[in-house]
Amino acid sequence: MKNFQVISEKENKLFSRKEIEAEVGAEVTPRLVEMNKLLSEKFSVLPENIRIKKIAGKFGSKTFAISANIYNSKEDLKKTEVFSKKEIEKMKQKVEKVKEDEKTEVAVEKVEEKKEKVN
């Protein structure tokens, strides 16, 4: 990404967020993940507290306008933003994966304890 520039930054205390308007120069339309990472580094916040509303480009131009909201916490984001069914399913899958990983870790620990008792 070249030429990242913050155009406006408004503090919205009612919704506990910063409303950001920025412009970025790039050869192709920047991905949400790339912009999320860039904004999290620029504003020193966690990527999960950022909601990118839109990335808009003008025909023939290599500059893109970015609109994003940066929340103080993940809870503030969940209370304020509306999520699509697809996003809700994705969040549920992440939670299920974390639970499965925890179960696997517990099972591995139990097996290791049994091995220690046997030895």
N, CA, C and O of each residue as an XYZ file, in Angstrom:
476
protein
N       0.842     -1.186      0.000
C       0.000      0.000      0.000
C       0.883      1.245      0.000
O       1.787      1.396      0.822
N       0.595      2.113     -0.934
C       1.309      3.374     -0.925
C       0.343      4.490     -0.541
O      -0.874      4.361     -0.679
N       0.903      5.560     -0.069
C       0.144      6.784      0.178
C      -1.084      6.583      1.057
O      -2.188      6.956      0.661
N      -0.914      6.001      2.240
C      -2.037      5.904      3.173
C      -2.168      7.238      3.875
O      -1.208      7.739      4.461
N      -3.380      7.821      3.812
C      -3.590      9.138      4.380
C      -4.949      9.187      5.060
O      -5.960      8.843      4.449
N      -4.984      9.615      6.328
C      -6.233      9.768      7.060
C      -6.818     11.125      6.687
O      -6.181     12.161      6.875
N      -8.041     11.106      6.154
C      -8.693     12.344      5.736
C      -9.440     12.976      6.908
O      -9.328     14.176      7.155
N     -10.205     12.148      7.628
C     -10.908     12.657      8.801
C     -11.002     11.584      9.867
O     -11.064     10.389      9.575
N     -11.009     12.042     11.111
C     -11.111     11.148     12.257
C     -12.036     11.812     13.277
O     -11.701     12.848     13.852
N     -13.199     11.204     13.492
C     -14.181     11.773     14.421
C     -14.371     10.824     15.601
O     -14.472      9.610     15.422
N     -14.418     11.376     16.785
C     -14.677     10.593     17.987
C     -16.195     10.604     18.243
O     -16.788     11.667     18.428
N     -16.803      9.438     18.253
C     -18.243      9.309     18.508
C     -18.399      8.639     19.872
O     -18.349      7.414     19.978
N     -18.586      9.439     20.900
C     -18.653      8.918     22.268
C     -19.936      8.137     22.524
O     -19.952      7.241     23.368
N     -20.998      8.456     21.820
C     -22.261      7.740     22.003
C     -22.104      6.258     21.694
O     -22.628      5.412     22.419
N     -21.386      5.940     20.623
C     -21.193      4.550     20.217
C     -19.815      4.000     20.612
O     -19.465      2.882     20.232
N     -19.037      4.775     21.368
C     -17.696      4.370     21.819
C     -16.816      3.945     20.647
O     -16.271      2.841     20.637
N     -16.683      4.823     19.666
C     -15.887      4.490     18.490
C     -15.276      5.740     17.857
O     -15.675      6.871     18.138
N     -14.298      5.491     16.995
C     -13.733      6.532     16.128
C     -14.219      6.230     14.729
O     -14.188      5.081     14.289
N     -14.666      7.253     14.031
C     -15.109      7.098     12.646
C     -14.010      7.658     11.750
O     -13.683      8.843     11.805
N     -13.451      6.782     10.927
C     -12.280      7.119     10.124
C     -12.642      7.176      8.646
O     -13.326      6.295      8.125
N     -12.174      8.219      7.982
C     -12.224      8.320      6.525
C     -10.767      8.436      6.081
O     -10.042      9.323      6.531
N     -10.349      7.538      5.199
C      -8.950      7.525      4.760
C      -8.884      7.315      3.261
O      -9.872      6.972      2.610
N      -7.690      7.530      2.735
C      -7.453      7.321      1.314
C      -6.144      6.546      1.171
O      -5.161      6.826      1.857
N      -6.154      5.572      0.270
C      -4.963      4.767      0.051
C      -4.741      4.602     -1.448
O      -5.689      4.432     -2.215
N      -3.490      4.653     -1.849
C      -3.139      4.449     -3.246
C      -2.657      3.017     -3.431
O      -1.813      2.540     -2.674
N      -3.190      2.333     -4.432
C      -2.798      0.950     -4.699
C      -3.103      0.616     -6.153
O      -3.936      1.261     -6.790
N      -2.420     -0.400     -6.670
C      -2.650     -0.830     -8.053
C      -3.995     -1.549     -8.199
O      -4.688     -1.383     -9.203
N      -4.356     -2.344     -7.195
C      -5.622     -3.078     -7.211
C      -6.392     -2.731     -5.937
O      -5.828     -2.188     -4.988
N      -7.682     -3.050     -5.928
C      -8.503     -2.772     -4.757
C      -7.952     -3.507     -3.547
O      -7.779     -4.725     -3.590
N      -7.670     -2.779     -2.460
C      -7.124     -3.433     -1.264
C      -8.152     -4.388     -0.642
O      -9.352     -4.117     -0.652
N      -7.665     -5.493     -0.107
C      -8.548     -6.452      0.551
C      -8.903     -5.955      1.949
O      -8.182     -5.152      2.542
N     -10.030     -6.449      2.463
C     -10.461     -6.064      3.805
C      -9.408     -6.435      4.844
O      -9.136     -5.661      5.762
N      -8.819     -7.614      4.700
C      -7.810     -8.073      5.652
C      -6.609     -7.140      5.668
O      -6.089     -6.807      6.733
N      -6.168     -6.715      4.482
C      -5.026     -5.801      4.386
C      -5.343     -4.461      5.047
O      -4.521     -3.909      5.777
N      -6.536     -3.951      4.786
C      -6.917     -2.663      5.352
C      -7.101     -2.766      6.861
O      -6.752     -1.846      7.602
N      -7.648     -3.886      7.308
C      -7.835     -4.112      8.740
C      -6.479     -4.097      9.447
O      -6.330     -3.479     10.501
N      -5.503     -4.775      8.868
C      -4.158     -4.825      9.441
C      -3.514     -3.443      9.437
O      -2.907     -3.032     10.426
N      -3.649     -2.734      8.327
C      -3.067     -1.399      8.201
C      -3.649     -0.436      9.237
O      -2.913      0.312      9.882
N      -4.985     -0.461      9.390
C      -5.637      0.415     10.361
C      -5.269      0.033     11.796
O      -5.072      0.906     12.641
N      -5.175     -1.266     12.071
C      -4.832     -1.692     13.431
C      -3.412     -1.243     13.800
O      -3.159     -0.864     14.943
N      -2.497     -1.286     12.840
C      -1.133     -0.810     13.096
C      -1.098      0.708     13.247
O      -0.412      1.234     14.123
N      -1.832      1.400     12.398
C      -1.829      2.867     12.409
C      -2.408      3.429     13.711
O      -1.878      4.389     14.270
N      -3.513      2.817     14.192
C      -4.207      3.343     15.367
C      -3.933      2.539     16.639
O      -4.522      2.817     17.684
N      -3.053      1.556     16.560
C      -2.658      0.733     17.711
C      -3.850      0.116     18.439
O      -4.002      0.267     19.651
N      -4.687     -0.576     17.678
C      -5.835     -1.288     18.243
C      -5.841     -2.720     17.720
O      -5.137     -3.044     16.764
N      -6.631     -3.561     18.347
C      -6.773     -4.941     17.882
C      -7.588     -4.977     16.595
O      -8.545     -4.216     16.455
N      -7.228     -5.845     15.655
C      -7.971     -5.928     14.390
C      -9.447     -6.291     14.575
O     -10.283     -5.908     13.757
N      -9.776     -7.028     15.646
C     -11.171     -7.419     15.845
C     -12.058     -6.263     16.317
O     -13.281     -6.397     16.343
N     -11.454     -5.131     16.689
C     -12.223     -3.958     17.101
C     -12.483     -2.995     15.943
O     -13.010     -1.903     16.154
N     -12.119     -3.387     14.734
C     -12.270     -2.528     13.559
C     -13.358     -3.088     12.659
O     -13.403     -4.288     12.390
N     -14.224     -2.212     12.202
C     -15.264     -2.586     11.238
C     -15.103     -1.692     10.017
O     -15.356     -0.490     10.093
N     -14.690     -2.261      8.902
C     -14.526     -1.500      7.665
C     -15.872     -1.466      6.964
O     -16.436     -2.505      6.621
N     -16.380     -0.255      6.755
C     -17.698     -0.107      6.140
C     -17.625     -0.216      4.630
O     -18.452     -0.886      4.011
N     -16.627      0.448      4.027
C     -16.529      0.352      2.564
C     -15.147      0.730      2.081
O     -14.414      1.495      2.708
N     -14.831      0.157      0.939
C     -13.625      0.499      0.187
C     -14.116      0.858     -1.207
O     -14.595     -0.005     -1.942
N     -13.999      2.124     -1.569
C     -14.539      2.586     -2.845
C     -13.443      3.184     -3.712
O     -12.618      3.969     -3.245
N     -13.449      2.805     -4.962
C     -12.488      3.345     -5.917
C     -13.214      4.069     -7.036
O     -14.376      3.786     -7.330
N     -12.520      4.994     -7.646
C     -13.087      5.700     -8.795
C     -12.524      5.084    -10.065
O     -11.359      4.689    -10.103
N     -13.323      5.004    -11.076
C     -12.918      4.386    -12.332
C     -11.679      5.074    -12.894
O     -11.650      6.295    -13.047
N     -10.656      4.277    -13.199
C      -9.436      4.812    -13.789
C      -8.459      5.401    -12.795
O      -7.360      5.804    -13.177
N      -8.828      5.461    -11.545
C      -7.967      6.038    -10.519
C      -7.341      4.931     -9.676
O      -7.932      3.863     -9.516
N      -6.178      5.173     -9.151
C      -5.518      4.191     -8.299
C      -5.583      4.587     -6.830
O      -4.781      4.131     -6.016
N      -6.543      5.438     -6.504
C      -6.760      5.797     -5.104
C      -8.116      5.259     -4.669
O      -9.076      5.247     -5.440
N      -8.173      4.818     -3.427
C      -9.392      4.216     -2.885
C      -9.767      4.907     -1.586
O      -8.911      5.173     -0.743
N     -11.052      5.195     -1.430
C     -11.563      5.806     -0.209
C     -11.991      4.700      0.743
O     -12.698      3.770      0.353
N     -11.562      4.805      1.987
C     -11.847      3.816      3.009
C     -12.687      4.462      4.099
O     -12.350      5.542      4.585
N     -13.787      3.805      4.488
C     -14.593      4.234      5.627
C     -14.557      3.109      6.654
O     -14.834      1.954      6.331
N     -14.214      3.454      7.894
C     -14.110      2.428      8.927
C     -14.498      2.994     10.284
O     -14.415      4.198     10.528
N     -14.923      2.090     11.162
C     -15.205      2.427     12.549
C     -14.250      1.632     13.424
O     -14.082      0.426     13.240
N     -13.620      2.320     14.383
C     -12.715      1.658     15.319
C     -13.349      1.766     16.704
O     -13.535      2.860     17.238
N     -13.677      0.605     17.271
C     -14.363      0.556     18.561
C     -13.370      0.400     19.702
O     -12.261     -0.100     19.515
N     -13.792      0.840     20.900
C     -12.948      0.719     22.082
C     -12.800     -0.730     22.524
O     -11.762     -1.111     23.065
N     -13.838     -1.546     22.297
C     -13.781     -2.951     22.687
C     -14.629     -3.789     21.730
O     -15.433     -3.264     20.960
N     -14.428     -5.090     21.801
C     -15.187     -6.006     20.956
C     -16.664     -5.994     21.343
O     -17.535     -6.147     20.486
N     -16.944     -5.813     22.633
C     -18.329     -5.764     23.111
C     -19.068     -4.554     22.532
O     -20.234     -4.657     22.151
N     -18.377     -3.402     22.469
C     -18.992     -2.208     21.879
C     -19.333     -2.451     20.414
O     -20.391     -2.035     19.942
N     -18.441     -3.123     19.695
C     -18.672     -3.432     18.287
C     -19.906     -4.331     18.137
O     -20.754     -4.084     17.278
N     -20.006     -5.366     18.966
C     -21.136     -6.299     18.861
C     -22.457     -5.635     19.212
O     -23.490     -5.967     18.630
N     -22.437     -4.693     20.166
C     -23.671     -4.000     20.552
C     -24.157     -3.050     19.467
O     -25.360     -2.837     19.318
N     -23.232     -2.481     18.713
C     -23.570     -1.416     17.773
C     -23.816     -1.903     16.353
O     -24.802     -1.515     15.726
N     -22.933     -2.744     15.844
C     -22.979     -3.148     14.437
C     -23.997     -4.253     14.178
O     -24.292     -5.068     15.052
N     -24.519     -4.260     12.969
C     -25.413     -5.311     12.507
C     -24.576     -6.259     11.652
O     -23.853     -5.822     10.757
N     -24.678     -7.549     11.928
C     -23.895     -8.542     11.204
C     -24.790     -9.332     10.268
O     -25.946     -9.606     10.587
N     -24.249     -9.700      9.106
C     -24.981    -10.529      8.153
C     -24.964    -11.979      8.634
O     -24.180    -12.334      9.515
N     -25.825    -12.814      8.057
C     -25.879    -14.225      8.428
C     -24.529    -14.895      8.193
O     -24.085    -15.721      8.991
N     -23.895    -14.535      7.108
C     -22.598    -15.114      6.764
C     -21.554    -14.786      7.837
O     -20.772    -15.650      8.234
N     -21.548    -13.539      8.301
C     -20.602    -13.137      9.335
C     -20.888    -13.837     10.658
O     -19.963    -14.220     11.374
N     -22.158    -14.003     10.979
C     -22.543    -14.686     12.215
C     -22.085    -16.140     12.170
O     -21.559    -16.655     13.157
N     -22.282    -16.808     11.028
C     -21.842    -18.198     10.874
C     -20.322    -18.304     11.021
O     -19.813    -19.238     11.642
N     -19.614    -17.350     10.451
C     -18.156    -17.354     10.528
C     -17.696    -17.212     11.983
O     -16.755    -17.885     12.403
N     -18.357    -16.340     12.753
C     -18.013    -16.173     14.165
C     -18.304    -17.454     14.951
O     -17.519    -17.848     15.813
N     -19.432    -18.100     14.652
C     -19.777    -19.347     15.333
C     -18.746    -20.423     15.044
O     -18.368    -21.177     15.941
N     -18.287    -20.504     13.799
C     -17.279    -21.500     13.434
C     -15.971    -21.259     14.179
O     -15.304    -22.209     14.589
N     -15.601    -19.991     14.355
C     -14.389    -19.682     15.103
C     -14.508    -20.134     16.550
O     -13.569    -20.699     17.110
N     -15.670    -19.882     17.156
C     -15.903    -20.283     18.549
C     -15.838    -21.804     18.675
O     -15.220    -22.327     19.602
N     -16.480    -22.516     17.738
C     -16.464    -23.973     17.766
C     -15.044    -24.507     17.604
O     -14.667    -25.476     18.264
N     -14.262    -23.887     16.740
C     -12.880    -24.324     16.524
C     -12.066    -24.139     17.799
O     -11.271    -25.009     18.155
N     -12.251    -23.029     18.481
C     -11.528    -22.778     19.731
C     -11.913    -23.825     20.771
O     -11.052    -24.344     21.481
N     -13.207    -24.137     20.862
C     -13.656    -25.153     21.824
C     -13.054    -26.514     21.497
O     -12.626    -27.232     22.401
N     -13.016    -26.877     20.219
C     -12.425    -28.159     19.809
C     -10.943    -28.208     20.157
O     -10.440    -29.229     20.627
N     -10.244    -27.089     19.920
C      -8.820    -27.027     20.241
C      -8.588    -27.199     21.743
O      -7.646    -27.874     22.159
N      -9.456    -26.582     22.554
C      -9.340    -26.716     24.006
C      -9.567    -28.164     24.431
O      -8.843    -28.679     25.283
N     -10.575    -28.831     23.838
C     -10.848    -30.235     24.164
C      -9.653    -31.102     23.793
O      -9.283    -32.009     24.539
N      -9.059    -30.828     22.655
C      -7.894    -31.592     22.212
C      -6.732    -31.413     23.179
O      -6.050    -32.379     23.521
N      -6.505    -30.178     23.619
C      -5.422    -29.907     24.561
C      -5.650    -30.648     25.876
O      -4.712    -31.218     26.434
N      -6.885    -30.646     26.374
C      -7.210    -31.334     27.620
C      -6.979    -32.832     27.468
O      -6.430    -33.470     28.366
N      -7.395    -33.396     26.338
C      -7.211    -34.826     26.087
C      -5.725    -35.184     26.030
O      -5.314    -36.213     26.565
N      -4.940    -34.359     25.400
C      -3.496    -34.603     25.310
C      -2.867    -34.548     26.700
O      -2.008    -35.369     27.022
N      -3.284    -33.595     27.520
C      -2.761    -33.477     28.873
C      -3.105    -34.718     29.697
O      -2.271    -35.207     30.460
N      -4.332    -35.230     29.545
C      -4.739    -36.429     30.288
C      -3.902    -37.630     29.866
O      -3.486    -38.420     30.714
N      -3.652    -37.779     28.582
C      -2.841    -38.885     28.085
C      -1.421    -38.779     28.637
O      -0.834    -39.786     29.035
N      -0.875    -37.590     28.664
C       0.472    -37.385     29.186
C       0.534    -37.710     30.683
O       1.513    -38.291     31.150
N      -0.516    -37.334     31.439
C      -0.568    -37.634     32.866
C      -0.598    -39.144     33.086
O       0.090    -39.656     33.970
N      -1.386    -39.856     32.293
C      -1.468    -41.312     32.414
C      -0.118    -41.953     32.108
O       0.279    -42.906     32.779
N       0.588    -41.444     31.104
C       1.909    -41.967     30.760
C       2.882    -41.769     31.922
O       3.686    -42.650     32.226
N       2.801    -40.603     32.570
C       3.681    -40.320     33.701
C       3.391    -41.243     34.869
O       4.314    -41.698     35.544
N       2.105    -41.527     35.117
C       1.726    -42.418     36.209
C       2.207    -43.841     35.939
O       2.624    -44.537     36.865
N       2.156    -44.275     34.701
C       2.592    -45.609     34.335
C       4.099    -45.748     34.516
O       4.578    -46.783     34.980
N       4.830    -44.731     34.159
C       6.294    -44.772     34.255
C       6.671    -44.560     35.678
O       7.857    -44.553     36.008
